[in-house]
Amino acid sequence: MREEETFQDLTSLFAAEDRALEAKPFVDEVMGKVRRRALMRRAVLLAVGGVGAIVAALQMPGLLGDWAALDNTVVNSIASAQQQADLLASSNPLWLGIAAVVGLCVAAVATMERA
């Protein structure tokens, strides 16, 4: 009989301690890290997707120029943008190096986030 009373006392003590501990600070800390990583991953994917879209847009005149009769203004504007990008890269090759370093950094961050 005496052992049952001790057990009840310990059970109520542990239950009171469990109620006193709140999980909110722990959950907020863990979920904050998860949200930050998700935002960073989203930003990296958006940037890489934007670069891919620009590269694809620069290739459009060569791909569609032979098959479809595109409006000359569209073809000329895309070709002009491509020539200006080539001119910028050839006038200062440092930009190509900077773009390569940024691309490698983005790839490294994306790889490390997945591991």
N, CA, C and O atoms as a printed pandas DataFrame, in Angstrom:
     atom_number atom_name residue_name chain_id  residue_number  x_coord  y_coord  z_coord
0              1         N          MET        A               1    0.824   -1.183    0.000
1              2        CA          MET        A               1    0.000    0.000    0.000
2              3         C          MET        A               1    0.871    1.250    0.000
3              4         O          MET        A               1    0.598    2.220   -0.707
4              5         N          ARG        A               2    1.910    1.203    0.797
5              6        CA          ARG        A               2    2.803    2.346    0.893
6              7         C          ARG        A               2    3.527    2.577   -0.434
7              8         O          ARG        A               2    3.758    3.728   -0.805
8              9         N          GLU        A               3    3.893    1.514   -1.162
9             10        CA          GLU        A               3    4.581    1.640   -2.446
10            11         C          GLU        A               3    3.664    2.294   -3.481
11            12         O          GLU        A               3    4.141    3.080   -4.299
12            13         N          GLU        A               4    2.398    2.001   -3.469
13            14        CA          GLU        A               4    1.463    2.597   -4.419
14            15         C          GLU        A               4    1.355    4.102   -4.196
15            16         O          GLU        A               4    1.249    4.856   -5.163
16            17         N          GLU        A               5    1.380    4.547   -2.967
17            18        CA          GLU        A               5    1.312    5.981   -2.687
18            19         C          GLU        A               5    2.576    6.686   -3.185
19            20         O          GLU        A               5    2.490    7.787   -3.728
20            21         N          THR        A               6    3.744    6.068   -3.006
21            22        CA          THR        A               6    5.000    6.638   -3.494
22            23         C          THR        A               6    4.967    6.743   -5.011
23            24         O          THR        A               6    5.377    7.747   -5.592
24            25         N          PHE        A               7    4.473    5.691   -5.632
25            26        CA          PHE        A               7    4.385    5.690   -7.096
26            27         C          PHE        A               7    3.449    6.798   -7.583
27            28         O          PHE        A               7    3.747    7.461   -8.577
28            29         N          GLN        A               8    2.355    7.000   -6.915
29            30        CA          GLN        A               8    1.419    8.070   -7.279
30            31         C          GLN        A               8    2.083    9.430   -7.114
31            32         O          GLN        A               8    1.908   10.316   -7.951
32            33         N          ASP        A               9    2.838    9.595   -6.043
33            34        CA          ASP        A               9    3.515   10.868   -5.824
34            35         C          ASP        A               9    4.516   11.160   -6.938
35            36         O          ASP        A               9    4.582   12.279   -7.446
36            37         N          LEU        A              10    5.291   10.148   -7.311
37            38        CA          LEU        A              10    6.267   10.329   -8.389
38            39         C          LEU        A              10    5.572   10.601   -9.724
39            40         O          LEU        A              10    6.034   11.432  -10.505
40            41         N          THR        A              11    4.490    9.922   -9.983
41            42        CA          THR        A              11    3.753   10.136  -11.223
42            43         C          THR        A              11    3.225   11.560  -11.296
43            44         O          THR        A              11    3.330   12.216  -12.332
44            45         N          SER        A              12    2.667   12.024  -10.215
45            46        CA          SER        A              12    2.154   13.400  -10.230
46            47         C          SER        A              12    3.301   14.405  -10.329
47            48         O          SER        A              12    3.148   15.453  -10.956
48            49         N          LEU        A              13    4.455   14.097   -9.712
49            50        CA          LEU        A              13    5.611   14.987   -9.802
50            51         C          LEU        A              13    6.106   15.076  -11.247
51            52         O          LEU        A              13    6.346   16.170  -11.758
52            53         N          PHE        A              14    6.257   13.917  -11.904
53            54        CA          PHE        A              14    6.721   13.915  -13.298
54            55         C          PHE        A              14    5.709   14.583  -14.220
55            56         O          PHE        A              14    6.095   15.283  -15.155
56            57         N          ALA        A              15    4.452   14.381  -13.974
57            58        CA          ALA        A              15    3.421   15.017  -14.796
58            59         C          ALA        A              15    3.476   16.538  -14.634
59            60         O          ALA        A              15    3.313   17.279  -15.603
60            61         N          ALA        A              16    3.705   16.992  -13.406
61            62        CA          ALA        A              16    3.804   18.438  -13.172
62            63         C          ALA        A              16    5.034   19.017  -13.869
63            64         O          ALA        A              16    4.965   20.111  -14.428
64            65         N          GLU        A              17    6.169   18.292  -13.842
65            66        CA          GLU        A              17    7.373   18.770  -14.529
66            67         C          GLU        A              17    7.170   18.804  -16.044
67            68         O          GLU        A              17    7.619   19.737  -16.709
68            69         N          ASP        A              18    6.496   17.793  -16.588
69            70        CA          ASP        A              18    6.227   17.773  -18.030
70            71         C          ASP        A              18    5.333   18.937  -18.443
71            72         O          ASP        A              18    5.527   19.530  -19.504
72            73         N          ARG        A              19    4.367   19.258  -17.613
73            74        CA          ARG        A              19    3.493   20.393  -17.927
74            75         C          ARG        A              19    4.255   21.710  -17.839
75            76         O          ARG        A              19    3.957   22.652  -18.573
76            77         N          ALA        A              20    5.241   21.776  -16.940
77            78        CA          ALA        A              20    6.007   23.018  -16.763
78            79         C          ALA        A              20    6.941   23.270  -17.953
79            80         O          ALA        A              20    7.203   24.420  -18.305
80            81         N          LEU        A              21    7.433   22.211  -18.559
81            82        CA          LEU        A              21    8.325   22.375  -19.711
82            83         C          LEU        A              21    7.504   22.654  -20.958
83            84         O          LEU        A              21    6.589   21.902  -21.294
84            85         N          GLU        A              22    7.832   23.721  -21.629
85            86        CA          GLU        A              22    7.114   24.040  -22.854
86            87         C          GLU        A              22    7.978   23.659  -24.048
87            88         O          GLU        A              22    9.196   23.833  -24.026
88            89         N          ALA        A              23    7.350   23.149  -25.068
89            90        CA          ALA        A              23    8.070   22.734  -26.267
90            91         C          ALA        A              23    8.203   23.880  -27.262
91            92         O          ALA        A              23    8.930   23.755  -28.248
92            93         N          LYS        A              24    7.525   24.975  -27.027
93            94        CA          LYS        A              24    7.502   26.069  -28.000
94            95         C          LYS        A              24    8.893   26.621  -28.319
95            96         O          LYS        A              24    9.191   26.779  -29.503
96            97         N          PRO        A              25    9.760   26.925  -27.360
97            98        CA          PRO        A              25   11.090   27.445  -27.721
98            99         C          PRO        A              25   11.891   26.465  -28.574
99           100         O          PRO        A              25   12.560   26.867  -29.527
100          101         N          PHE        A              26   11.824   25.193  -28.233
101          102        CA          PHE        A              26   12.547   24.186  -29.012
102          103         C          PHE        A              26   11.998   24.094  -30.424
103          104         O          PHE        A              26   12.762   24.071  -31.389
104          105         N          VAL        A              27   10.697   24.043  -30.550
105          106        CA          VAL        A              27   10.068   23.941  -31.867
106          107         C          VAL        A              27   10.363   25.185  -32.696
107          108         O          VAL        A              27   10.634   25.082  -33.892
108          109         N          ASP        A              28   10.312   26.358  -32.072
109          110        CA          ASP        A              28   10.601   27.597  -32.794
110          111         C          ASP        A              28   12.038   27.619  -33.311
111          112         O          ASP        A              28   12.290   28.060  -34.432
112          113         N          GLU        A              29   12.971   27.148  -32.500
113          114        CA          GLU        A              29   14.374   27.141  -32.917
114          115         C          GLU        A              29   14.589   26.180  -34.091
115          116         O          GLU        A              29   15.244   26.532  -35.073
116          117         N          VAL        A              30   14.047   24.995  -33.990
117          118        CA          VAL        A              30   14.222   24.003  -35.057
118          119         C          VAL        A              30   13.512   24.451  -36.327
119          120         O          VAL        A              30   14.089   24.378  -37.412
120          121         N          MET        A              31   12.286   24.908  -36.213
121          122        CA          MET        A              31   11.532   25.313  -37.399
122          123         C          MET        A              31   12.115   26.582  -38.020
123          124         O          MET        A              31   12.009   26.772  -39.231
124          125         N          GLY        A              32   12.722   27.443  -37.224
125          126        CA          GLY        A              32   13.377   28.631  -37.768
126          127         C          GLY        A              32   14.515   28.258  -38.691
127          128         O          GLY        A              32   14.681   28.856  -39.754
128          129         N          LYS        A              33   15.311   27.258  -38.286
129          130        CA          LYS        A              33   16.411   26.794  -39.140
130          131         C          LYS        A              33   15.874   26.161  -40.413
131          132         O          LYS        A              33   16.426   26.367  -41.494
132          133         N          VAL        A              34   14.808   25.399  -40.289
133          134        CA          VAL        A              34   14.219   24.758  -41.460
134          135         C          VAL        A              34   13.684   25.816  -42.424
135          136         O          VAL        A              34   13.868   25.694  -43.635
136          137         N          ARG        A              35   13.039   26.829  -41.915
137          138        CA          ARG        A              35   12.493   27.885  -42.772
138          139         C          ARG        A              35   13.595   28.670  -43.469
139          140         O          ARG        A              35   13.478   29.001  -44.649
140          141         N          ARG        A              36   14.687   28.973  -42.723
141          142        CA          ARG        A              36   15.795   29.708  -43.334
142          143         C          ARG        A              36   16.426   28.899  -44.458
143          144         O          ARG        A              36   16.735   29.443  -45.518
144          145         N          ARG        A              37   16.618   27.615  -44.234
145          146        CA          ARG        A              37   17.198   26.771  -45.289
146          147         C          ARG        A              37   16.268   26.677  -46.490
147          148         O          ARG        A              37   16.726   26.695  -47.632
148          149         N          ALA        A              38   14.987   26.578  -46.245
149          150        CA          ALA        A              38   14.032   26.505  -47.350
150          151         C          ALA        A              38   14.041   27.803  -48.149
151          152         O          ALA        A              38   13.981   27.768  -49.378
152          153         N          LEU        A              39   14.115   28.943  -47.473
153          154        CA          LEU        A              39   14.173   30.218  -48.183
154          155         C          LEU        A              39   15.457   30.341  -48.991
155          156         O          LEU        A              39   15.433   30.816  -50.126
156          157         N          MET        A              40   16.588   29.910  -48.409
157          158        CA          MET        A              40   17.856   29.975  -49.134
158          159         C          MET        A              40   17.825   29.058  -50.348
159          160         O          MET        A              40   18.275   29.435  -51.430
160          161         N          ARG        A              41   17.297   27.860  -50.166
161          162        CA          ARG        A              41   17.221   26.918  -51.283
162          163         C          ARG        A              41   16.310   27.471  -52.380
163          164         O          ARG        A              41   16.615   27.340  -53.565
164          165         N          ARG        A              42   15.205   28.081  -51.991
165          166        CA          ARG        A              42   14.294   28.671  -52.964
166          167         C          ARG        A              42   14.969   29.802  -53.744
167          168         O          ARG        A              42   14.789   29.923  -54.955
168          169         N          ALA        A              43   15.749   30.631  -53.034
169          170        CA          ALA        A              43   16.443   31.746  -53.694
170          171         C          ALA        A              43   17.488   31.232  -54.678
171          172         O          ALA        A              43   17.624   31.764  -55.780
172          173         N          VAL        A              44   18.231   30.191  -54.278
173          174        CA          VAL        A              44   19.243   29.624  -55.176
174          175         C          VAL        A              44   18.582   29.024  -56.407
175          176         O          VAL        A              44   19.043   29.239  -57.528
176          177         N          LEU        A              45   17.516   28.280  -56.207
177          178        CA          LEU        A              45   16.824   27.676  -57.348
178          179         C          LEU        A              45   16.225   28.733  -58.264
179          180         O          LEU        A              45   16.238   28.573  -59.484
180          181         N          LEU        A              46   15.698   29.811  -57.689
181          182        CA          LEU        A              46   15.149   30.894  -58.493
182          183         C          LEU        A              46   16.241   31.572  -59.314
183          184         O          LEU        A              46   16.033   31.881  -60.488
184          185         N          ALA        A              47   17.399   31.802  -58.706
185          186        CA          ALA        A              47   18.507   32.445  -59.421
186          187         C          ALA        A              47   19.018   31.554  -60.552
187          188         O          ALA        A              47   19.241   32.026  -61.667
188          189         N          VAL        A              48   19.201   30.275  -60.265
189          190        CA          VAL        A              48   19.684   29.355  -61.299
190          191         C          VAL        A              48   18.645   29.205  -62.404
191          192         O          VAL        A              48   19.001   29.141  -63.581
192          193         N          GLY        A              49   17.388   29.149  -62.047
193          194        CA          GLY        A              49   16.328   29.070  -63.048
194          195         C          GLY        A              49   16.267   30.318  -63.913
195          196         O          GLY        A              49   16.036   30.229  -65.119
196          197         N          GLY        A              50   16.472   31.482  -63.303
197          198        CA          GLY        A              50   16.487   32.732  -64.065
198          199         C          GLY        A              50   17.640   32.773  -65.051
199          200         O          GLY        A              50   17.472   33.201  -66.193
200          201         N          VAL        A              51   18.821   32.324  -64.610
201          202        CA          VAL        A              51   19.973   32.277  -65.516
202          203         C          VAL        A              51   19.696   31.304  -66.661
203          204         O          VAL        A              51   20.022   31.591  -67.813
204          205         N          GLY        A              52   19.100   30.164  -66.350
205          206        CA          GLY        A              52   18.750   29.203  -67.400
206          207         C          GLY        A              52   17.745   29.768  -68.386
207          208         O          GLY        A              52   17.841   29.518  -69.588
208          209         N          ALA        A              53   16.783   30.528  -67.886
209          210        CA          ALA        A              53   15.790   31.136  -68.779
210          211         C          ALA        A              53   16.433   32.169  -69.686
211          212         O          ALA        A              53   16.070   32.277  -70.857
212          213         N          ILE        A              54   17.382   32.930  -69.160
213          214        CA          ILE        A              54   18.075   33.931  -69.979
214          215         C          ILE        A              54   18.914   33.253  -71.054
215          216         O          ILE        A              54   18.915   33.677  -72.209
216          217         N          VAL        A              55   19.624   32.203  -70.671
217          218        CA          VAL        A              55   20.426   31.472  -71.655
218          219         C          VAL        A              55   19.527   30.871  -72.728
219          220         O          VAL        A              55   19.862   30.917  -73.912
220          221         N          ALA        A              56   18.411   30.317  -72.335
221          222        CA          ALA        A              56   17.481   29.748  -73.319
222          223         C          ALA        A              56   16.916   30.830  -74.230
223          224         O          ALA        A              56   16.757   30.603  -75.430
224          225         N          ALA        A              57   16.609   32.007  -73.677
225          226        CA          ALA        A              57   16.081   33.098  -74.496
226          227         C          ALA        A              57   17.113   33.591  -75.502
227          228         O          ALA        A              57   16.761   33.987  -76.613
228          229         N          LEU        A              58   18.383   33.568  -75.117
229          230        CA          LEU        A              58   19.425   33.993  -76.046
230          231         C          LEU        A              58   19.620   33.001  -77.189
231          232         O          LEU        A              58   20.133   33.373  -78.245
232          233         N          GLN        A              59   19.225   31.762  -76.999
233          234        CA          GLN        A              59   19.360   30.750  -78.044
234          235         C          GLN        A              59   18.149   30.689  -78.968
235          236         O          GLN        A              59   18.194   30.014  -79.996
236          237         N          MET        A              60   17.089   31.371  -78.625
237          238        CA          MET        A              60   15.852   31.290  -79.399
238          239         C          MET        A              60   15.982   31.721  -80.859
239          240         O          MET        A              60   15.429   31.037  -81.720
240          241         N          PRO        A              61   16.673   32.807  -81.193
241          242        CA          PRO        A              61   16.732   33.183  -82.611
242          243         C          PRO        A              61   17.378   32.110  -83.474
243          244         O          PRO        A              61   16.933   31.853  -84.593
244          245         N          GLY        A              62   18.414   31.493  -82.962
245          246        CA          GLY        A              62   19.082   30.448  -83.737
246          247         C          GLY        A              62   18.213   29.219  -83.908
247          248         O          GLY        A              62   18.248   28.569  -84.952
248          249         N          LEU        A              63   17.432   28.897  -82.888
249          250        CA          LEU        A              63   16.595   27.700  -82.958
250          251         C          LEU        A              63   15.335   27.907  -83.792
251          252         O          LEU        A              63   14.978   27.059  -84.610
252          253         N          LEU        A              64   14.676   29.022  -83.582
253          254        CA          LEU        A              64   13.393   29.244  -84.238
254          255         C          LEU        A              64   13.494   30.065  -85.516
255          256         O          LEU        A              64   12.542   30.115  -86.295
256          257         N          GLY        A              65   14.628   30.705  -85.739
257          258        CA          GLY        A              65   14.766   31.548  -86.915
258          259         C          GLY        A              65   14.646   30.774  -88.213
259          260         O          GLY        A              65   14.118   31.292  -89.197
260          261         N          ASP        A              66   15.126   29.553  -88.229
261          262        CA          ASP        A              66   15.074   28.743  -89.447
262          263         C          ASP        A              66   13.718   28.083  -89.642
263          264         O          ASP        A              66   13.312   27.857  -90.782
264          265         N          TRP        A              67   13.012   27.770  -88.576
265          266        CA          TRP        A              67   11.782   26.986  -88.683
266          267         C          TRP        A              67   10.528   27.842  -88.790
267          268         O          TRP        A              67    9.600   27.489  -89.517
268          269         N          ALA        A              68   10.490   28.921  -88.102
269          270        CA          ALA        A              68    9.274   29.733  -88.072
270          271         C          ALA        A              68    9.597   31.153  -88.496
271          272         O          ALA        A              68   10.698   31.649  -88.257
272          273         N          ALA        A              69    8.666   31.780  -89.105
273          274        CA          ALA        A              69    8.857   33.164  -89.528
274          275         C          ALA        A              69    8.542   34.077  -88.353
275          276         O          ALA        A              69    7.406   34.521  -88.185
276          277         N          LEU        A              70    9.553   34.351  -87.545
277          278        CA          LEU        A              70    9.372   35.238  -86.397
278          279         C          LEU        A              70    9.395   36.681  -86.857
279          280         O          LEU        A              70    9.970   37.015  -87.893
280          281         N          ASP        A              71    8.783   37.494  -86.098
281          282        CA          ASP        A              71    8.805   38.925  -86.379
282          283         C          ASP        A              71   10.255   39.409  -86.318
283          284         O          ASP        A              71   10.996   39.046  -85.405
284          285         N          ASN        A              72   10.649   40.217  -87.279
285          286        CA          ASN        A              72   12.041   40.670  -87.351
286          287         C          ASN        A              72   12.449   41.483  -86.130
287          288         O          ASN        A              72   13.617   41.458  -85.741
288          289         N          THR        A              73   11.531   42.190  -85.530
289          290        CA          THR        A              73   11.902   42.983  -84.351
290          291         C          THR        A              73   12.285   42.092  -83.179
291          292         O          THR        A              73   13.209   42.408  -82.429
292          293         N          VAL        A              74   11.577   40.977  -83.020
293          294        CA          VAL        A              74   11.901   40.051  -81.924
294          295         C          VAL        A              74   13.262   39.430  -82.171
295          296         O          VAL        A              74   14.094   39.376  -81.266
296          297         N          VAL        A              75   13.494   38.963  -83.383
297          298        CA          VAL        A              75   14.770   38.333  -83.719
298          299         C          VAL        A              75   15.904   39.342  -83.565
299          300         O          VAL        A              75   16.955   39.025  -83.008
300          301         N          ASN        A              76   15.683   40.559  -84.062
301          302        CA          ASN        A              76   16.734   41.581  -83.979
302          303         C          ASN        A              76   17.028   41.982  -82.533
303          304         O          ASN        A              76   18.189   42.172  -82.170
304          305         N          SER        A              77   15.995   42.110  -81.710
305          306        CA          SER        A              77   16.225   42.511  -80.319
306          307         C          SER        A              77   16.962   41.429  -79.541
307          308         O          SER        A              77   17.842   41.734  -78.737
308          309         N          ILE        A              78   16.610   40.170  -79.773
309          310        CA          ILE        A              78   17.305   39.078  -79.062
310          311         C          ILE        A              78   18.738   38.962  -79.565
311          312         O          ILE        A              78   19.657   38.757  -78.772
312          313         N          ALA        A              79   18.935   39.091  -80.871
313          314        CA          ALA        A              79   20.286   39.028  -81.428
314          315         C          ALA        A              79   21.134   40.200  -80.929
315          316         O          ALA        A              79   22.327   40.041  -80.668
316          317         N          SER        A              80   20.520   41.369  -80.797
317          318        CA          SER        A              80   21.228   42.543  -80.282
318          319         C          SER        A              80   21.644   42.331  -78.829
319          320         O          SER        A              80   22.760   42.677  -78.443
320          321         N          ALA        A              81   20.753   41.768  -78.031
321          322        CA          ALA        A              81   21.088   41.495  -76.627
322          323         C          ALA        A              81   22.217   40.475  -76.531
323          324         O          ALA        A              81   23.096   40.587  -75.676
324          325         N          GLN        A              82   22.187   39.480  -77.415
325          326        CA          GLN        A              82   23.238   38.470  -77.420
326          327         C          GLN        A              82   24.575   39.091  -77.819
327          328         O          GLN        A              82   25.608   38.763  -77.235
328          329         N          GLN        A              83   24.564   39.983  -78.807
329          330        CA          GLN        A              83   25.801   40.644  -79.231
330          331         C          GLN        A              83   26.343   41.545  -78.125
331          332         O          GLN        A              83   27.555   41.618  -77.922
332          333         N          GLN        A              84   25.458   42.225  -77.415
333          334        CA          GLN        A              84   25.912   43.087  -76.331
334          335         C          GLN        A              84   26.502   42.273  -75.189
335          336         O          GLN        A              84   27.478   42.689  -74.564
336          337         N          ALA        A              85   25.917   41.123  -74.918
337          338        CA          ALA        A              85   26.470   40.252  -73.874
338          339         C          ALA        A              85   27.834   39.722  -74.302
339          340         O          ALA        A              85   28.756   39.651  -73.489
340          341         N          ASP        A              86   27.966   39.348  -75.576
341          342        CA          ASP        A              86   29.261   38.873  -76.078
342          343         C          ASP        A              86   30.295   39.993  -76.037
343          344         O          ASP        A              86   31.456   39.759  -75.704
344          345         N          LEU        A              87   29.873   41.211  -76.376
345          346        CA          LEU        A              87   30.774   42.357  -76.356
346          347         C          LEU        A              87   31.254   42.645  -74.935
347          348         O          LEU        A              87   32.432   42.934  -74.720
348          349         N          LEU        A              88   30.344   42.568  -73.969
349          350        CA          LEU        A              88   30.715   42.788  -72.572
350          351         C          LEU        A              88   31.706   41.731  -72.098
351          352         O          LEU        A              88   32.673   42.043  -71.404
352          353         N          ALA        A              89   31.458   40.479  -72.476
353          354        CA          ALA        A              89   32.347   39.399  -72.048
354          355         C          ALA        A              89   33.709   39.515  -72.719
355          356         O          ALA        A              89   34.730   39.219  -72.098
356          357         N          SER        A              90   33.739   39.946  -73.989
357          358        CA          SER        A              90   35.028   40.031  -74.681
358          359         C          SER        A              90   35.814   41.277  -74.275
359          360         O          SER        A              90   37.044   41.263  -74.293
360          361         N          SER        A              91   35.117   42.353  -73.910
361          362        CA          SER        A              91   35.827   43.568  -73.519
362          363         C          SER        A              91   36.449   43.427  -72.134
363          364         O          SER        A              91   37.500   44.012  -71.870
364          365         N          ASN        A              92   35.832   42.676  -71.266
365          366        CA          ASN        A              92   36.363   42.487  -69.926
366          367         C          ASN        A              92   36.150   41.031  -69.523
367          368         O          ASN        A              92   35.098   40.689  -68.983
368          369         N          PRO        A              93   37.137   40.168  -69.779
369          370        CA          PRO        A              93   36.955   38.738  -69.471
370          371         C          PRO        A              93   36.857   38.445  -67.980
371          372         O          PRO        A              93   36.564   37.317  -67.584
372          373         N          LEU        A              94   37.101   39.453  -67.156
373          374        CA          LEU        A              94   36.955   39.259  -65.710
374          375         C          LEU        A              94   35.512   38.890  -65.358
375          376         O          LEU        A              94   35.268   38.152  -64.404
376          377         N          TRP        A              95   34.553   39.416  -66.144
377          378        CA          TRP        A              95   33.143   39.106  -65.896
378          379         C          TRP        A              95   32.877   37.618  -66.058
379          380         O          TRP        A              95   32.081   37.041  -65.317
380          381         N          LEU        A              96   33.548   36.989  -67.033
381          382        CA          LEU        A              96   33.367   35.537  -67.199
382          383         C          LEU        A              96   33.901   34.785  -65.991
383          384         O          LEU        A              96   33.290   33.818  -65.535
384          385         N          GLY        A              97   35.038   35.227  -65.475
385          386        CA          GLY        A              97   35.598   34.603  -64.270
386          387         C          GLY        A              97   34.692   34.780  -63.067
387          388         O          GLY        A              97   34.491   33.852  -62.284
388          389         N          ILE        A              98   34.145   35.981  -62.925
389          390        CA          ILE        A              98   33.229   36.248  -61.811
390          391         C          ILE        A              98   31.990   35.373  -61.935
391          392         O          ILE        A              98   31.533   34.798  -60.947
392          393         N          ALA        A              99   31.447   35.268  -63.136
393          394        CA          ALA        A              99   30.261   34.420  -63.342
394          395         C          ALA        A              99   30.575   32.959  -63.047
395          396         O          ALA        A              99   29.746   32.249  -62.477
396          397         N          ALA        A             100   31.772   32.503  -63.433
397          398        CA          ALA        A             100   32.154   31.113  -63.162
398          399         C          ALA        A             100   32.283   30.860  -61.659
399          400         O          ALA        A             100   31.829   29.828  -61.164
400          401         N          VAL        A             101   32.893   31.787  -60.940
401          402        CA          VAL        A             101   33.054   31.632  -59.482
402          403         C          VAL        A             101   31.696   31.641  -58.800
403          404         O          VAL        A             101   31.442   30.836  -57.904
404          405         N          VAL        A             102   30.825   32.547  -59.219
405          406        CA          VAL        A             102   29.484   32.595  -58.626
406          407         C          VAL        A             102   28.737   31.294  -58.917
407          408         O          VAL        A             102   28.063   30.753  -58.039
408          409         N          GLY        A             103   28.854   30.797  -60.138
409          410        CA          GLY        A             103   28.194   29.529  -60.481
410          411         C          GLY        A             103   28.706   28.369  -59.647
411          412         O          GLY        A             103   27.923   27.538  -59.186
412          413         N          LEU        A             104   30.015   28.308  -59.452
413          414        CA          LEU        A             104   30.583   27.244  -58.621
414          415         C          LEU        A             104   30.139   27.374  -57.163
415          416         O          LEU        A             104   29.866   26.367  -56.510
416          417         N          CYS        A             105   30.064   28.592  -56.651
417          418        CA          CYS        A             105   29.610   28.799  -55.274
418          419         C          CYS        A             105   28.154   28.380  -55.103
419          420         O          CYS        A             105   27.791   27.751  -54.109
420          421         N          VAL        A             106   27.327   28.734  -56.082
421          422        CA          VAL        A             106   25.916   28.347  -56.022
422          423         C          VAL        A             106   25.787   26.830  -56.069
423          424         O          VAL        A             106   24.993   26.249  -55.329
424          425         N          ALA        A             107   26.566   26.185  -56.939
425          426        CA          ALA        A             107   26.520   24.719  -57.020
426          427         C          ALA        A             107   26.994   24.084  -55.717
427          428         O          ALA        A             107   26.425   23.087  -55.272
428          429         N          ALA        A             108   28.028   24.653  -55.101
429          430        CA          ALA        A             108   28.527   24.103  -53.840
430          431         C          ALA        A             108   27.496   24.257  -52.730
431          432         O          ALA        A             108   27.290   23.334  -51.942
432          433         N          VAL        A             109   26.851   25.409  -52.662
433          434        CA          VAL        A             109   25.827   25.626  -51.627
434          435         C          VAL        A             109   24.664   24.667  -51.832
435          436         O          VAL        A             109   24.173   24.068  -50.876
436          437         N          ALA        A             110   24.221   24.519  -53.083
437          438        CA          ALA        A             110   23.104   23.621  -53.356
438          439         C          ALA        A             110   23.477   22.182  -53.012
439          440         O          ALA        A             110   22.647   21.435  -52.493
440          441         N          THR        A             111   24.713   21.788  -53.296
441          442        CA          THR        A             111   25.154   20.429  -52.985
442          443         C          THR        A             111   25.237   20.206  -51.480
443          444         O          THR        A             111   24.826   19.157  -50.984
444          445         N          MET        A             112   25.764   21.183  -50.752
445          446        CA          MET        A             112   25.921   21.032  -49.308
446          447         C          MET        A             112   24.579   21.043  -48.596
447          448         O          MET        A             112   24.436   20.404  -47.553
448          449         N          GLU        A             113   23.599   21.747  -49.127
449          450        CA          GLU        A             113   22.277   21.789  -48.508
450          451         C          GLU        A             113   21.576   20.438  -48.623
451          452         O          GLU        A             113   20.783   20.075  -47.755
452          453         N          ARG        A             114   21.863   19.701  -49.680
453          454        CA          ARG        A             114   21.219   18.395  -49.882
454          455         C          ARG        A             114   21.849   17.316  -49.012
455          456         O          ARG        A             114   21.199   16.322  -48.686
456          457         N          ALA        A             115   23.097   17.504  -48.638
457          458        CA          ALA        A             115   23.799   16.443  -47.871
458          459         C          ALA        A             115   23.430   16.443  -46.421
459          460         O          ALA        A             115   23.932   15.620  -45.656
